Amino acid sequence: IRKDEYKFACVLLDFNSHEVIDILPSRTTPFLNEYFAEISQKVRNEVKYVITDMYDGYISAVKYWFPNAKIAIDPFHYMRYITEAVQDVRRRVFDDENKEFRDRSWMGNHWRLLTTNPKNYPKENMTLKTGETISYEDRVTRFVSQDRDLLLAYLDLKNIYFDLEHLTFQRAESYFEMKINSMLNSVIPEIVSCGKTWNHYKEYIINSFIVHNKKRLSNGPIEGFNKRVKELKNVMSGYRNRDRFYKRIIWIYNANKR
């Protein structure tokens, strides 16, 4: 399979069964249109939900071919924008030669903690070189408190993590109206940029809080599929025919779902 043939494939997966429906060799509009045009209008009209990432090509195709479907953006993808915004603030303040940080090297080695959901921090406390015992959350908070922008960005993300865990679809619209407005009026440019992106996709972000069959709409099953594909690629190296490779992946993956 030529690596440069197509940059991105398109995986179609059933939300209820977690079975792969198909793998398209490209996610470009011509491929999507050609594929969806083969599906009868009756079937397309019965689709209720489509969960996707923030690729506008998918959103446009769904609007055209599945007019009755609600579009939801997977939480991982819109949360990535706010976590990247916080990390961009860190990079910016670190690049300021006039800014002095205590324990800069510690954050340099543990930068992922800055955007990790605090509930996922290690439960045990850490011991500093001074002998002081402190929780990981308090350690991160102590570090970011050395810079206003970094502290505000960190606390904003921390609050979002907490809010989203308790948010329902009924409250999602008013919450994101408030949150996006707050981000757009932030004094931190990276947060403002994230707010603009969230505002552009607001309707689809809100739809991610819809509960279907007792589960929130999510592309989580596809993440598991992608991990499985990487494993299969290592085992099945040498496939020259792309279509056979995709069919083999689908057959093996779906066989484990039955």
N, C-alpha and C positions, 0 to 999 in steps of 0.2 A: 504494500500500500504506500503510495507516494505521500510523503509528509506534507508536500507543498500543494497537493491537489485541491484540498478544501481546508480552510482554516478551522471552521467550526461545523460539527454535525448537529443534528436536531433529534433529540430523544423524545418520543411520545410514550407516556406511561399512564396506566389506569390508576386513578387515585384510590379506588376502593380495593382492587385486587393486588395492586403493586406490580402487576405484570406489564412487561414492555409491549407496547402495541406495534411500534416500528422505530427504525432509525433511519433518518434521512441523511444523505451524504453532505448536505449543506443547509444552512438556515436562511439563505438568501431568499428574497421575495419570489423570484421565478420558481424555485424548488417548492416553496410552500404553496404557491398558487396552483402549480401543477398537481401536487399531491392532494390538496383539499378539494380541488375541482372534481376528483374521482369519487368523492363521497357524496351520496345522495343528499338533496336538500332536506328531505324529511329527517334523516339521521342528524344532519348538522343542526337543524332547528331544535332537536331534543337535547342538545348539550347544554347543561346548566352552568357549569363552572369550568374555567380554564385557569390554571395556575402557571405562572411563568416568571422569568427573571425580568430585568428592566430593559430588555432589548426591544426597541420600538418596532422592529420588523415583526416580531411575534404579536405585539399588541394590535398593530394595523391589520394583520392577517386574521386575527380572531374577530375583530370588529366586522370585517367584511364577510368572512365565511361562516361565522357562528353568531348571528345577530342576537340570539336570545341568551347568550352566555354572559355571566358576570366574570370579569377578569380580576384575578387577585395576584398581587406580586408577592412572591415568597419572602417571608420575614428576613431570612439570611441576607438577601440582596439589598433591601433598603437599610437594614441595620449596618451593613458594611460601609455605607456612606458616612454614618455618624462616627463609627469607630475609626475610619480613615481620617476624618476631620480632626479627631482628638490626637491621633498620631501625628498628623501634619502640624498641629500646634506644638507638640513636643519637639519635632524636628526644627521648627522655626526658632523656638526659644533656645534650643541647644546650639543653633548656629550663630546666635548673638554672642560675639566675642566679649561684649561688655557685661554679659550676664554670668554671675557666679552661682554655682549650685553646689551644695553639700552633697556628697555621695553621688556625683554625676555618673560615675562608673557603675554604681549599683543599678540605677535605672537603665543605663545602657545595656546591662546584661539581663534585666528583667522587664524590658519595655512592654512585653505582652500583658503584664499585670495591669497596665494602665487602662486597657480596654476590655479586660476580662470581666464578666459579670461577677460582682463581689460575692455572690452566693457560691461561686465555684472556686474561690480562693481556698488554699489549704486550710484545714480546720485547726491544725496545731499552730501554736505561736512560733515566732522566730526569735532568735537571740542575737542581739547586735554585738559588735566588737566591744562595746562598753560594758556588756553583761546584762543590759536591759532586755527584758522580754516584752514583745509587742506583737500584735496580730498583723497579718499581712495587709489587711484593709487600712489599719492605722498607719502602717509603714508607708503605703502608697500615698495616703492623704497627707502625711507629714512632708513627703517629698514634693508633691505638686503644690503645696501651700507656699512654696518659695517664689511662685510666679502667678500673677493674677489671671492671665489668660488660660494657663494650664490648669489652674484650680477650677475656674469656672467651667471649662470644657469637660473636665473630669466629673465634676458634680452633675453637670447636665446629663451626661451619658449614664451616670449612676442612677439618677432619678428616672430616666427613660426605661432602664432595665427593670426597675421596681414597678413603674406604672404599667408597663406592657404585660407583666405577669398577672395583673388584676383587672385588665381592661376587657370589656365585653364589646360585641359588635354594636350593641345599642348605644354605647357611650363613645365608641371609637371616633365618630365624626366630630363631635364637639371637642374631644381631646386633641385630635390632630389639628383642628382649626386653631386651638389655643397654642399648641406646641410649635407649630410651623410659624405662627405669627411671632412668637417669642424668639425663635431662631432667626427670623428675618430681621428682627430689631436688635440682634446681638451686637456687641462691640467687637466680637471676634470674627474676622473675615472667613475663616474656615467653616465656622458654624453657620454663617449667613449663606455660604455656598451650598451647604448640605440642606438648609431650609428651602432654597430655591428648587433643588432636585426633588425633595419630598413634596413640595407644593405641586410640581408638575405631574407627579404620579399619585397624588393624594387619594383619589377615588379608588385606585387599585390597592393602595396600602391599606385603606380602611376595609376593603373586601377580604383581606387576609384574616380578619377576625370572624368571618362567617364560620359557623360550625356545621359540618356535614357529617352525618353518621357518627356523631359524638366526637368528631375530630376537627380541629381547625384546619382550614385550607393551607396546605404547605407542600413544597417540593422536596421535603425530607427524603422520601423514598428514592428520588432520583440521585441524591447524594450517595446513598448506599449503592445504587446501581453503578455510578461512576467509579467508586472504589473497586467494585467487582470487575469492571471492565479493565482497569489497570492490571489486575491480577491475571485476567484472561489473556491480555495482550502479551504478558511475559510467557505464558504457557503456550500460546498459539502463534508464536513468532514465525514469520515466513509466509503468511497468507498473501498471495499476489492479487487475488480478486477481492475487491472491497465489499461487494454485495454478499459474497459467501462469508466473509469475515463477520459482517453485521448479523447475518442470519444465524451464524453459529453462536454469537454472543446472546442473541434473543432466545434461542433454543435452550442454551445452558441455564441462563438466568431464570427463565420462566419455569423450567423443569423443577427448580427448587421451590417454586411458589405453589405448586399443586400438591 
